[in-house]
């Protein structure tokens, strides 16, 4: 599930949440870090700089929170 170049990030986030909620409903649990990595990896190449910044920031904090990642993506 990768966002196409020129696609709307809001639509990607909605689709991502729908898919992860469906998977969670059958008992598969995603922690914040896994969800964060999955959404970052679903972004197109034009988001590579943003992904790098978020990754470096998370490395300095030793944590990656989904809500923080979404907040940065939506800026």
C-alpha positions as CSV (number, residue, x, y, z in Angstrom):
1,X,0.0,0.0,0.0
2,X,2.1,2.9,-1.3
3,X,0.9,6.4,-2.0
4,X,1.3,7.4,-5.6
5,X,3.3,10.5,-6.5
6,X,0.9,13.5,-6.5
7,X,-1.6,11.6,-4.2
8,X,-3.1,13.2,-1.2
9,X,-1.4,12.3,2.1
10,X,-4.7,12.7,4.0
11,X,-6.2,9.9,1.8
12,X,-3.2,7.7,2.4
13,X,-3.5,8.2,6.2
14,X,-7.2,7.3,6.0
15,X,-6.6,4.2,3.9
16,X,-3.8,3.2,6.2
17,X,-6.0,3.5,9.3
18,X,-8.8,1.5,7.7
19,X,-6.4,-1.3,6.8
20,X,-4.7,-1.4,10.1
21,X,-8.0,-1.3,12.0
22,X,-9.3,-4.2,9.9
23,X,-6.2,-6.2,10.7
24,X,-6.4,-5.3,14.4
25,X,-10.0,-6.5,14.5
26,X,-8.8,-10.1,13.8
27,X,-6.3,-9.9,16.7
28,X,-3.1,-8.5,15.1
29,X,-1.8,-5.7,17.2
30,X,0.5,-2.9,16.0
31,X,2.5,-0.9,18.4
32,X,3.2,2.8,17.8
33,X,6.7,2.3,16.3
34,X,5.5,-0.4,13.8
35,X,2.6,1.8,12.7
36,X,5.0,4.7,12.3
37,X,7.4,2.7,10.2
38,X,4.7,1.3,8.1
39,X,3.1,4.8,7.3
40,X,6.6,6.3,6.6
41,X,7.5,3.4,4.2
42,X,4.2,3.9,2.3
43,X,5.0,7.4,1.3
44,X,6.3,8.1,-2.2
45,X,9.9,9.1,-3.0
46,X,9.0,12.8,-2.9
47,X,8.7,12.4,0.8
48,X,12.2,10.9,1.3
49,X,13.6,14.1,2.9
50,X,10.7,14.2,5.4
51,X,11.1,10.5,6.2
52,X,14.8,11.1,6.8
53,X,14.2,14.0,9.2
54,X,11.6,12.0,11.1
55,X,13.9,9.0,11.3
56,X,16.8,11.1,12.6
57,X,14.6,12.8,15.1
58,X,13.2,9.5,16.4
59,X,16.7,8.1,16.6
60,X,17.8,10.9,18.9
61,X,14.8,10.2,21.2
62,X,14.9,6.4,20.9
63,X,11.2,6.4,20.2
64,X,8.8,6.8,17.3
65,X,5.2,7.7,18.1
66,X,2.5,7.4,15.4
67,X,0.7,10.6,16.3
68,X,3.9,12.6,16.1
69,X,4.7,11.1,12.7
70,X,1.2,11.9,11.4
71,X,1.5,15.4,12.8
72,X,4.8,16.0,10.9
73,X,3.4,14.4,7.7
74,X,0.4,16.7,7.7
75,X,2.4,19.9,8.1
